Amino acid sequence: MAASTPLTAETLVYAYASGVFPMAEETGEILWYSPDPRAIIPIQSYQPAKSLRPFINQKRFEIRIDTSFEQVMRNCALPRPTENETWISEEMIAAYTELHRMGLAHSVEAWQDGKLVGGLYGVALGAAFFGESMFSFVSNSSKIAFHYLVQILREQNYQLLDSQMMNDNVLRYGAVDIPRSAYLRRLAKALKSTCHFQKPTI
């Protein structure tokens, strides 16, 4: 896709269905990516780290779904401690928030003492979920949010969890690289199914 392609909810749906996703430059310019290889996280083989299990069992965080989508995005857009810039622009926030209103973008949120302290967001099309970004203000909060995301995907029979490009963060969740051609085949198959994104029963 051209860098000048307007960023709208409709553009995002077309892009994700084609295996393409956007990132913003420091200038605000939107660039489009379809990496080869592509990183995915196998839904069925994911296992939480042993150190995370006490947080899961003791329910130290309240998990909510889609109650503060825009705020999750804005928290994800904050610069990381080791970075001075972000790839999430105001234009992206507006487009993804519209996608959320359409029921196609979702947030998994970790709350503690009535405050949003961690979470993630992504796009759901068919039986594919495209993970975008996560944030954590309290230790392990984003990891708990990801754990619940996987439970949702398992319960609702999602087939594909896209994590875009390999890095240390997605690697800890079991991400693997596959050729772009294989990714596109999996994506085409997943888009033929229908899944519902809702809070898991655990």
Order of alpha helices (4+ residues) and beta strands (2+ residues): alpha-beta-beta-beta-alpha-beta-alpha-alpha-beta-beta-beta-alpha-beta-alpha-beta-alpha
